[in-house]
């Protein structure tokens, strides 16, 4: 391909390269800059083009490679918007305490060790001198007690479940 033919291909296909990059997720300005860089790089390496009929595909692949290399070089830092402050009271801990108080003391210990601390059944049995079957039964009892507690008194405040109060208009 001669340099004149490449110039004609540039005039005819530059907008197609921009559209190709936009279809890959680039915004318009970045797509134009990347397409311009790709066509310039193609001009510099015109001797590497094997098939003149594939000039658009070749240039699009150059453009995509330029975009990928820019992404790799970009810092991974992103500006954070205003982060809402976390509540000072840990509501999950309060709910957990309420649920755990529905269990017997030994059942509660087994429940905490197994689910909160991550111990296996045989490890809990070894620590307390119980059989594995006893630990499994305590876990079953604890889960049932928690289930009954949640059915009896849900953790959501009753005010949220109550119908809204309407003001009387005088």
C-alpha positions as CSV (number, residue, x, y, z in Angstrom):
1,X,0.0,0.0,0.0
2,X,1.4,3.4,-0.9
3,X,1.3,6.4,1.3
4,X,-1.3,8.1,-0.9
5,X,-3.6,5.0,-0.6
6,X,-3.1,5.1,3.1
7,X,-4.1,8.8,3.2
8,X,-7.3,8.0,1.3
9,X,-8.0,5.1,3.6
10,X,-7.5,7.4,6.6
11,X,-10.0,9.9,5.1
12,X,-12.6,7.2,4.4
13,X,-12.2,5.1,7.5
14,X,-11.1,7.3,10.4
15,X,-14.7,7.8,11.5
16,X,-15.3,4.1,11.4
17,X,-12.3,3.6,13.8
18,X,-13.8,6.2,16.2
19,X,-17.2,4.4,16.1
20,X,-15.5,1.1,16.7
21,X,-13.8,2.5,19.8
22,X,-17.0,4.1,21.0
23,X,-18.7,0.6,20.7
24,X,-15.9,-0.7,22.9
25,X,-16.9,1.7,25.7
26,X,-14.7,4.8,25.1
27,X,-16.2,8.2,25.3
28,X,-16.2,10.4,22.1
29,X,-13.1,12.5,22.9
30,X,-11.0,9.6,24.0
31,X,-12.1,7.5,21.0
32,X,-11.0,10.3,18.6
33,X,-7.6,10.7,20.3
34,X,-7.0,7.0,20.3
35,X,-8.1,6.6,16.7
36,X,-5.8,9.5,15.7
37,X,-2.9,7.8,17.6
38,X,-3.7,4.5,15.9
39,X,-3.8,5.9,12.4
40,X,-0.5,7.8,13.1
41,X,1.1,4.6,14.4
42,X,-0.2,2.7,11.3
43,X,1.4,5.4,9.1
44,X,4.8,4.9,10.9
45,X,4.5,1.1,10.5
46,X,2.9,0.9,7.1
47,X,5.6,-1.6,5.9
48,X,4.1,-4.1,8.4
49,X,0.7,-4.1,6.7
50,X,0.5,-7.4,4.8
51,X,-2.9,-7.0,3.0
52,X,-4.0,-3.5,1.9
53,X,-7.6,-4.6,2.0
54,X,-7.3,-5.2,5.7
55,X,-6.1,-1.6,6.6
56,X,-9.3,-0.8,8.6
57,X,-9.1,-4.0,10.6
58,X,-5.4,-3.6,11.2
59,X,-5.8,0.0,12.3
60,X,-8.7,-0.9,14.6
61,X,-6.6,-3.6,16.3
62,X,-3.8,-1.0,16.7
63,X,-6.4,1.4,18.3
64,X,-7.6,-1.3,20.6
65,X,-4.1,-2.1,21.7
66,X,-3.4,1.5,22.4
67,X,-6.5,1.8,24.5
68,X,-5.6,-1.4,26.5
69,X,-2.1,-0.1,27.1
70,X,-3.5,3.2,28.4
71,X,-5.8,1.4,30.7
72,X,-2.9,-0.6,32.1
73,X,-0.9,2.5,32.8
74,X,-3.7,4.5,34.4
75,X,-3.6,4.6,38.2
76,X,-6.2,2.5,39.8
77,X,-7.2,5.3,42.2
78,X,-10.7,6.6,42.0
79,X,-12.1,9.7,43.7
80,X,-14.7,8.7,46.3
81,X,-17.8,10.7,46.7
82,X,-18.9,11.7,50.2
83,X,-19.0,8.5,52.2
84,X,-21.8,8.5,54.7
85,X,-20.6,8.0,58.2
86,X,-21.3,4.6,59.7
87,X,-23.8,4.4,62.6
88,X,-22.2,4.6,66.0
89,X,-24.3,1.8,67.3
90,X,-23.8,-1.7,65.7
91,X,-27.4,-2.7,65.1
92,X,-26.3,-6.2,64.0
93,X,-24.6,-6.8,67.3
94,X,-27.7,-5.8,69.2
95,X,-29.8,-8.1,67.1
96,X,-27.3,-10.9,67.5
97,X,-27.3,-10.5,71.3
98,X,-31.2,-10.7,71.4
99,X,-31.2,-13.8,69.3
100,X,-28.5,-15.5,71.3
101,X,-30.3,-14.8,74.6
102,X,-33.1,-17.1,73.2
103,X,-30.8,-20.1,73.7
104,X,-29.7,-22.0,76.8
105,X,-26.2,-21.2,78.0
106,X,-24.5,-24.3,76.6
107,X,-26.4,-24.2,73.4
108,X,-25.4,-20.5,73.0
109,X,-21.7,-21.4,73.6
110,X,-21.9,-24.1,70.8
111,X,-23.7,-21.7,68.5
112,X,-21.1,-18.9,69.0
113,X,-18.2,-21.3,68.6
114,X,-19.5,-22.9,65.5
115,X,-21.0,-20.0,63.5
116,X,-19.2,-16.9,64.9
117,X,-15.8,-18.3,65.6
118,X,-15.7,-21.0,62.9
119,X,-14.9,-24.1,64.9
120,X,-15.8,-27.5,63.6
121,X,-18.1,-29.8,65.5
122,X,-15.3,-32.2,66.6
123,X,-13.2,-29.2,67.8
124,X,-16.0,-28.0,70.0
125,X,-16.6,-31.5,71.4
126,X,-12.9,-31.8,72.2
127,X,-12.7,-28.4,73.9
128,X,-15.7,-29.1,76.2
129,X,-15.3,-32.9,76.7
130,X,-18.6,-33.6,75.0
131,X,-19.4,-36.1,72.2
132,X,-19.8,-34.9,68.6
133,X,-23.5,-36.0,68.8
134,X,-24.0,-33.8,71.9
135,X,-22.6,-30.8,70.0
136,X,-24.8,-31.5,67.0
137,X,-27.9,-31.8,69.3
138,X,-27.0,-28.5,71.0
139,X,-26.6,-26.8,67.6
140,X,-30.0,-28.2,66.6
141,X,-31.6,-26.9,69.8
142,X,-30.0,-23.5,69.4
143,X,-31.1,-23.1,65.8
144,X,-34.7,-24.1,66.7
145,X,-34.7,-21.6,69.6
146,X,-33.4,-18.8,67.3
147,X,-36.0,-19.7,64.7
148,X,-38.8,-19.6,67.3
149,X,-37.4,-16.2,68.6
150,X,-37.5,-14.8,65.1
151,X,-41.0,-16.0,64.4
152,X,-42.3,-14.7,67.8
153,X,-40.7,-11.3,67.8
154,X,-39.1,-10.1,64.6
155,X,-36.0,-8.0,64.8
156,X,-37.6,-5.0,63.0
157,X,-38.9,-2.4,65.4
158,X,-42.6,-2.6,65.8
159,X,-42.9,1.1,64.8
160,X,-41.7,0.3,61.3
161,X,-44.4,-2.4,60.9
162,X,-47.2,-0.2,62.3
163,X,-49.4,1.8,59.9
164,X,-48.4,5.4,59.4
165,X,-50.1,8.0,61.6
166,X,-52.1,10.6,59.7
167,X,-52.6,14.1,61.2
168,X,-56.1,15.4,61.5
169,X,-56.8,18.6,59.5
170,X,-58.7,21.3,61.4
